[in-house]
Amino acid sequence: MSFNLLKIYFHWVLKQLELKQETDTLMEIPTYEEKDKSEADLNNQQRFNVTHSPDEKSTSIPDKERDPRNRKQRIPRDCKECGKSFGYFSQLRFHMRFHTKGKPFACIKCTQSFSKLTNLKSHMRTHTGENQTEKKPFSCKECDISFGHRSHLKRHMRTHTGEKPFSCKECDKSFSRIYSLKTHMRSHTGEKPFSCKGCDKRFSRIYSLKAHMRTHTGEKPFSCKECDTSFRDVSNLKRHMRIHTGEKPFSCTECDKRFGQITGLKIHMRTHTRDEPFSCKECDKSFSRTSHLNSHMRTHTGENLFSCAECHISFSRISYLKRHMRTHTGEKPFPCKECDKSFSRIYNLKTHMRTHTGEKPFSCKECNTSFSDTSNLKKHMRTHTGERPFSCK
C-alpha cells in the first residue's frame, strides 16, 4: 500500500470513530423536507445551518458560519438515493450508510461505499491521481503497458501466456475473457438479444448490430490511409490493409504457402484434403471452388464469355484468356532466378527449374526411368506400348 493510500485509510478510520460518537446527535438532524418549527429544531438549525426550504432565510446564523472560509461546508448536499438534503457533507456521508448496508468501506472524498477494502483502495486512486502520477501501479513485465487495477493486469497477461480459463461446455472452445464466453454461448442457444430498429434482423453481438446499422445509414467510418477506400467495419479495413502491407498471417500446415485472408487458406487446404464440395448437376465432376464450377458449367451451356480482341478465340475463364493474350503480346512474366530465361506460363517455369535442380518426378511404371516433365514420359511410354500416333502422309 502506498503512503498516500495508507494516510487516507487511517484518516478514514478516525473519521468513522468521530461519526460514531456523533450518532445520537446526528440522528436528530432535520432535513429540508421536515417542516417542524419547534424551538429545538430552530436551535439545531442554528447549529447546523439547515433551513426548512431554499426560499426561507435563516435568521440566527452564528458569525463563525458567516465566515466565507466556512461557506463551502454549509452548501446543502442532496442524497441521490432518497432526496434528503443536508447542510454538511459529513452529515450526508453518515446518512448514506443507511443506503449502503453491506458496504462498510466508505470513501472519505465522495459518497460511494464498497464491500471490500481492496475496491475502496482502487477507487481512491481516482481521487489521489495515482493513475496519472505513478503511470498506473500495475505494470506488465512483458511489455510497457500499465493498469489501474490488478484484475486488468491479470486479464492482459493472458495475451502473453495464451491462457484461456473460460471453457464452453457445449464444444471444445476456450476463451481468455468471461465476456467472450458469454457471447460465444449465444451461438449454441441461438439467442440474439440485439435487434435492428430499421428492419427485423437480430444479432448475437452488439458489434454486429452496429456494423449492420451502417447498411441503413451508408456510413463507412473506417478509411484506408493508403488509398480512398472506406469500410463499414474495422475488420474489413484490416483485411484490406494486407493488400498494401503484403502481410500474409494465415499459413498452411501442410506446405509453406501463406495467405492474406482466412478464406484463401481454407480454399487452398482443399488441395491437400482433396475436398471438392461443389458438384456439377449435369455430370459427375466436382470442384474445390465455386469459380471453377461456374467455368465448368460453360462447357455444358457452350457459353464462352471471354473473347480475344486480337483473334476470334473465346474462353470460359478469364485466366485462360489472359494466358492466351501473351501469345499476342510476347509477354513472359515468369523469369528463372538461376538463369536469364523467362516464360509466359508458370507451368513452363516450373518444368524449366528441374533442369537446375535435377528433379525428375515423373516415373515410368514399366521400367525405372524418370523424367522432368510429363511430355517426355508420354513419349517414352510409346517404346513400351508400340504406339505410333504420327503417320507419314
C-alpha positions as CSV (number, residue, x, y, z in Angstrom):
1,M,0.0,0.0,0.0
2,S,1.4,3.4,-1.0
3,F,2.0,6.1,1.7
4,N,-0.9,8.2,0.3
5,L,-3.4,5.4,0.5
6,L,-2.2,4.5,4.0
7,K,-2.7,8.0,5.2
8,I,-6.1,8.2,3.6
9,Y,-7.1,4.8,5.2
10,F,-6.1,6.0,8.7
11,H,-7.9,9.2,8.2
12,W,-11.0,7.2,7.2
13,V,-10.8,5.1,10.4
14,L,-10.5,8.2,12.6
15,K,-13.5,9.8,10.8
16,Q,-15.6,6.7,11.4
17,L,-14.9,6.9,15.2
18,E,-15.9,10.6,15.1
19,L,-19.1,9.8,13.3
20,K,-19.9,7.0,15.8
21,Q,-19.6,9.4,18.7
22,E,-21.9,11.9,17.0
23,T,-24.5,9.3,16.1
24,D,-27.1,10.2,18.7
25,T,-26.9,13.9,17.8
26,L,-26.9,13.4,14.1
27,M,-29.9,11.1,14.1
28,E,-31.9,14.2,15.2
29,I,-30.7,16.4,12.3
30,P,-33.6,17.9,10.4
31,T,-33.7,17.9,6.6
32,Y,-35.1,20.4,4.1
33,E,-38.1,18.2,3.8
34,E,-39.0,18.4,7.5
35,K,-41.1,21.5,8.5
36,D,-41.4,21.1,12.2
37,K,-40.8,24.7,13.6
38,S,-40.3,23.7,17.2
39,E,-37.8,25.6,19.3
40,A,-35.5,22.5,19.5
41,D,-35.4,22.3,15.7
42,L,-34.6,26.0,15.4
43,N,-31.7,25.5,17.7
44,N,-30.5,22.7,15.6
45,Q,-30.9,24.9,12.5
46,Q,-28.6,27.5,14.1
47,R,-26.1,24.7,15.0
48,F,-26.1,23.1,11.6
49,N,-27.4,25.9,9.3
50,V,-30.2,23.7,7.9
51,T,-33.2,25.7,6.7
52,H,-36.7,24.5,6.1
53,S,-36.8,25.4,2.4
54,P,-34.5,27.1,0.0
55,D,-36.8,30.1,-0.1
56,E,-36.8,30.7,3.7
57,K,-33.9,32.9,5.1
58,S,-32.0,31.7,8.1
59,T,-32.1,34.4,10.8
60,S,-29.8,33.3,13.6
61,I,-26.7,32.1,11.8
62,P,-23.6,32.4,14.1
63,D,-20.9,34.8,13.0
64,K,-18.5,31.8,12.7
65,E,-20.7,30.3,10.0
66,R,-20.9,33.6,8.1
67,D,-17.2,33.4,7.6
68,P,-16.6,32.9,3.8
69,R,-14.0,30.3,4.8
70,N,-16.8,28.1,6.2
71,R,-19.2,28.7,3.3
72,K,-18.1,25.6,1.4
73,Q,-19.1,23.4,4.3
74,R,-22.6,24.9,4.5
75,I,-23.5,24.2,0.9
76,P,-26.6,21.9,1.1
77,R,-25.9,18.3,0.0
78,D,-28.6,16.1,-1.5
79,C,-28.9,12.4,-1.1
80,K,-29.1,10.7,-4.6
81,E,-31.0,7.7,-3.1
82,C,-33.9,9.4,-1.3
83,G,-33.6,13.1,-2.0
84,K,-33.0,14.3,1.6
85,S,-30.8,17.4,1.9
86,F,-28.1,18.1,4.5
87,G,-26.1,21.2,5.4
88,Y,-22.8,19.4,5.8
89,F,-21.1,16.8,3.7
90,S,-20.2,14.8,6.9
91,Q,-24.0,14.6,7.6
92,L,-24.7,13.3,4.1
93,R,-21.9,10.8,4.3
94,F,-23.2,9.4,7.6
95,H,-26.7,9.3,6.2
96,M,-25.5,7.3,3.2
97,R,-24.6,4.4,5.5
98,F,-28.4,3.6,5.7
99,H,-28.4,3.0,2.0
100,T,-25.1,1.1,1.7
101,K,-25.7,-1.7,4.1
102,G,-23.2,-4.5,3.5
103,K,-20.7,-1.9,2.1
104,P,-18.8,-0.8,5.2
105,F,-15.8,0.8,3.4
106,A,-16.9,4.4,2.6
107,C,-14.9,6.9,0.6
108,I,-13.9,10.0,2.5
109,K,-13.9,12.1,-0.7
110,C,-17.3,11.2,-2.1
111,T,-20.5,9.2,-1.1
112,Q,-19.5,5.9,-2.7
113,S,-19.2,2.8,-0.4
114,F,-17.6,-0.6,-1.1
115,S,-18.0,-4.2,0.2
116,K,-14.2,-4.8,0.1
117,L,-11.2,-2.7,1.2
118,T,-9.4,-3.5,-2.0
119,N,-12.2,-2.0,-4.0
120,L,-12.0,1.2,-1.9
121,K,-8.3,1.4,-2.5
122,S,-8.8,1.1,-6.2
123,H,-11.5,3.7,-6.1
124,M,-9.3,6.1,-4.1
125,R,-6.8,6.3,-7.0
126,T,-9.5,8.3,-8.9
127,H,-9.2,11.0,-6.2
128,T,-5.5,10.8,-5.4
129,G,-4.5,10.9,-9.1
130,E,-2.2,7.9,-8.5
131,N,-3.1,6.6,-12.0
132,Q,-1.7,9.7,-13.6
133,T,1.2,10.5,-11.3
134,E,2.5,7.0,-10.9
135,K,1.6,5.9,-14.5
136,K,-0.8,3.2,-13.0
137,P,0.7,0.9,-10.4
138,F,0.3,-2.5,-12.0
139,S,2.8,-2.9,-14.9
140,C,3.2,-5.8,-17.3
141,K,6.7,-7.3,-17.2
142,E,6.4,-8.5,-20.8
143,C,5.5,-5.1,-22.4
144,D,5.2,-1.4,-21.4
145,I,1.5,-1.3,-20.6
146,S,0.3,-0.4,-17.1
147,F,-3.0,-0.7,-15.5
148,G,-5.0,0.9,-12.7
149,H,-6.4,-2.4,-11.4
150,R,-4.7,-5.7,-10.7
151,S,-7.6,-7.6,-12.3
152,H,-7.0,-5.7,-15.5
153,L,-3.3,-6.7,-15.5
154,K,-4.3,-10.4,-14.9
155,R,-6.6,-10.2,-17.9
156,H,-3.9,-8.6,-20.0
157,M,-1.3,-11.2,-19.1
158,R,-3.4,-13.9,-20.9
159,T,-2.4,-12.2,-24.2
160,H,1.2,-13.3,-23.4
161,T,0.6,-16.6,-21.7
162,G,-2.2,-17.7,-24.1
163,E,-4.2,-18.9,-21.1
164,K,-7.9,-19.4,-21.8
165,P,-9.6,-20.3,-18.5
166,F,-13.2,-20.0,-19.6
167,S,-14.3,-23.1,-21.4
168,C,-17.5,-23.8,-23.4
169,K,-19.5,-26.8,-22.0
170,E,-21.1,-27.4,-25.4
171,C,-17.9,-27.5,-27.5
172,D,-14.1,-27.6,-27.1
173,K,-13.6,-23.8,-27.4
174,S,-12.0,-21.8,-24.7
175,F,-11.7,-18.1,-24.1
176,S,-9.5,-15.6,-22.2
177,R,-12.4,-13.5,-21.0
178,I,-15.7,-14.4,-19.5
179,Y,-17.4,-11.8,-21.7
180,S,-16.2,-13.6,-24.8
181,L,-17.5,-17.0,-23.5
182,K,-20.9,-15.4,-22.9
183,T,-21.0,-14.0,-26.4
184,H,-19.9,-17.4,-27.8
185,M,-22.7,-19.3,-25.9
186,R,-25.2,-17.5,-28.0
187,S,-24.0,-19.5,-31.0
188,H,-25.3,-22.6,-29.1
189,T,-28.5,-21.1,-27.6
190,G,-29.4,-19.1,-30.7
191,E,-30.0,-16.1,-28.5
192,K,-29.9,-12.8,-30.4
193,P,-30.7,-10.0,-27.9
194,F,-29.7,-7.1,-30.2
195,S,-32.3,-6.1,-32.7
196,C,-32.2,-3.6,-35.6
197,K,-34.8,-0.8,-35.4
198,G,-34.7,-0.3,-39.1
199,C,-35.6,-3.9,-40.1
200,D,-36.4,-7.2,-38.4
201,K,-32.8,-8.6,-38.2
202,R,-31.4,-9.6,-34.8
203,F,-27.8,-10.2,-33.7
204,S,-26.0,-12.0,-31.0
205,R,-23.3,-9.3,-30.6
206,I,-23.7,-5.5,-30.2
207,Y,-20.7,-5.1,-32.5
208,S,-22.5,-6.9,-35.3
209,L,-25.6,-4.8,-34.8
210,K,-23.6,-1.6,-35.1
211,A,-21.9,-2.8,-38.3
212,H,-25.3,-3.8,-39.7
213,M,-26.8,-0.4,-38.9
214,R,-24.3,1.2,-41.3
215,T,-26.0,-0.7,-44.1
216,H,-29.0,1.6,-43.4
217,T,-27.1,4.8,-42.8
218,G,-24.5,4.2,-45.6
219,E,-21.8,5.2,-43.1
220,K,-18.3,3.9,-43.7
221,P,-16.2,5.4,-40.9
222,F,-13.1,3.2,-41.4
223,S,-10.8,4.7,-44.1
224,C,-7.6,3.3,-45.7
225,K,-4.7,5.8,-45.3
226,E,-3.1,4.4,-48.4
227,C,-6.0,4.8,-50.8
228,D,-9.5,6.3,-50.8
229,T,-11.4,3.1,-49.9
230,S,-13.7,3.2,-46.9
231,F,-15.3,0.3,-44.9
232,R,-18.3,-0.2,-42.6
233,D,-16.4,-2.1,-40.0
234,V,-12.8,-2.3,-38.8
235,S,-12.3,-6.0,-39.7
236,N,-12.8,-5.3,-43.4
237,L,-10.3,-2.4,-43.2
238,K,-7.7,-4.7,-41.6
239,R,-8.2,-7.3,-44.3
240,H,-7.9,-4.6,-47.0
241,M,-4.7,-3.2,-45.4
242,R,-2.9,-6.5,-46.2
243,I,-3.1,-5.6,-49.9
244,H,-0.8,-2.7,-49.1
245,T,1.4,-4.3,-46.5
246,G,1.8,-7.7,-48.2
247,E,1.1,-9.3,-44.8
248,K,0.0,-13.0,-45.0
249,P,-0.8,-14.1,-41.5
250,F,-2.5,-17.4,-42.4
251,S,-0.1,-20.2,-43.2
252,C,-0.7,-23.7,-44.5
253,T,0.3,-26.5,-42.1
254,E,1.0,-28.9,-45.0
255,C,3.2,-26.7,-47.1
256,D,4.9,-23.3,-46.9
257,K,2.2,-21.2,-48.6
258,R,0.7,-18.2,-46.8
259,F,-2.4,-16.2,-47.4
260,G,-3.7,-12.7,-46.6
261,Q,-7.2,-14.0,-45.9
262,I,-8.5,-17.0,-44.0
263,T,-10.9,-17.8,-46.9
264,G,-7.8,-18.2,-49.2
265,L,-6.2,-20.6,-46.7
266,K,-9.5,-22.7,-46.5
267,I,-9.7,-23.0,-50.3
268,H,-6.1,-23.9,-50.5
269,M,-6.4,-26.6,-47.9
270,R,-8.7,-28.5,-50.2
271,T,-5.8,-29.2,-52.5
272,H,-4.3,-31.3,-49.6
273,T,-7.6,-32.9,-48.4
274,R,-8.9,-33.4,-52.0
275,D,-12.2,-31.9,-50.8
276,E,-14.3,-30.9,-53.7
277,P,-17.7,-29.7,-52.2
278,F,-19.0,-28.1,-55.4
279,S,-20.6,-30.7,-57.7
280,C,-21.8,-30.3,-61.3
281,K,-25.5,-31.2,-61.7
282,E,-25.0,-32.1,-65.4
283,C,-22.2,-34.6,-64.8
284,D,-20.3,-36.3,-62.0
285,K,-17.4,-33.8,-61.8
286,S,-16.7,-31.9,-58.5
287,F,-14.6,-28.8,-57.8
288,S,-12.9,-27.2,-54.8
289,R,-14.1,-23.7,-55.8
290,T,-17.3,-22.2,-57.0
291,S,-15.5,-20.2,-59.6
292,H,-14.2,-23.5,-61.1
293,L,-17.7,-25.0,-61.1
294,N,-19.1,-21.9,-62.9
295,S,-16.3,-22.1,-65.5
296,H,-17.0,-25.8,-66.0
297,M,-20.8,-25.2,-66.4
298,R,-20.0,-23.3,-69.6
299,T,-18.8,-26.5,-71.2
300,H,-22.4,-27.7,-70.9
301,T,-24.0,-24.4,-71.9
302,G,-21.5,-23.7,-74.7
303,E,-21.1,-20.2,-73.3
304,N,-17.7,-18.6,-73.7
305,L,-17.7,-15.2,-72.0
306,F,-14.2,-14.1,-72.5
307,S,-13.2,-13.3,-76.1
308,C,-9.8,-12.4,-77.5
309,A,-9.8,-8.9,-79.2
310,E,-6.9,-9.9,-81.5
311,C,-8.4,-13.1,-82.9
312,H,-11.8,-14.9,-82.7
313,I,-11.0,-17.4,-79.9
314,S,-13.2,-17.4,-76.8
315,F,-12.6,-18.8,-73.4
316,S,-14.7,-20.0,-70.5
317,R,-12.3,-18.4,-67.9
318,I,-10.7,-15.0,-67.7
319,S,-7.4,-16.7,-66.6
320,Y,-7.4,-18.7,-69.9
321,L,-7.9,-15.5,-71.9
322,K,-5.0,-13.7,-70.0
323,R,-2.7,-16.6,-70.7
324,H,-3.7,-16.7,-74.4
325,M,-3.1,-12.9,-74.8
326,R,0.6,-13.5,-74.1
327,T,0.9,-15.2,-77.4
328,H,0.0,-11.9,-79.0
329,T,2.0,-9.6,-76.7
330,G,5.0,-11.8,-76.3
331,E,4.9,-11.1,-72.5
332,K,6.9,-13.5,-70.4
333,P,6.3,-12.6,-66.7
334,F,7.8,-15.7,-65.1
335,P,11.7,-15.3,-65.0
336,C,14.1,-18.0,-63.9
337,K,16.2,-17.0,-60.9
338,E,19.1,-19.3,-61.9
339,C,19.5,-18.1,-65.5
340,D,18.2,-15.3,-67.8
341,K,15.3,-17.3,-69.3
342,S,11.7,-16.2,-68.9
343,F,8.4,-17.9,-69.6
344,S,4.8,-17.0,-70.5
345,R,3.4,-19.7,-68.2
346,I,4.2,-20.6,-64.6
347,Y,4.0,-24.3,-65.6
348,N,6.8,-23.8,-68.1
349,L,8.9,-22.1,-65.5
350,K,8.4,-25.0,-63.0
351,T,9.4,-27.5,-65.7
352,H,12.5,-25.5,-66.6
353,M,13.6,-25.2,-62.9
354,R,14.0,-29.0,-62.9
355,T,16.9,-28.6,-65.3
356,H,18.7,-26.8,-62.5
357,T,17.5,-29.0,-59.6
358,G,17.8,-32.3,-61.4
359,E,14.4,-33.3,-60.2
360,K,12.5,-35.9,-62.2
361,P,9.1,-36.5,-60.5
362,F,7.5,-38.5,-63.4
363,S,8.4,-42.2,-63.4
364,C,7.7,-45.0,-65.8
365,K,5.7,-47.8,-64.3
366,E,7.2,-50.3,-66.7
367,C,10.9,-49.5,-66.0
368,N,12.9,-47.4,-63.7
369,T,13.3,-44.4,-66.0
370,S,12.2,-41.0,-64.6
371,F,11.6,-37.7,-66.4
372,S,11.4,-34.0,-65.6
373,D,8.1,-33.4,-67.4
374,T,5.0,-35.4,-68.4
375,S,5.5,-34.9,-72.2
376,N,8.8,-36.8,-72.1
377,L,7.2,-39.5,-70.0
378,K,4.4,-39.9,-72.6
379,K,7.0,-40.1,-75.4
380,H,8.9,-42.8,-73.5
381,M,5.8,-44.9,-72.8
382,R,5.4,-45.4,-76.6
383,T,8.5,-47.6,-76.5
384,H,6.6,-50.0,-74.3
385,T,3.2,-49.8,-76.0
386,G,4.5,-49.6,-79.6
387,E,2.1,-46.8,-80.3
388,R,3.0,-44.6,-83.3
389,P,0.5,-41.8,-83.4
390,F,2.2,-39.8,-86.1
391,S,2.0,-41.3,-89.7
392,C,3.6,-40.1,-92.9
393,K,1.2,-38.8,-95.5
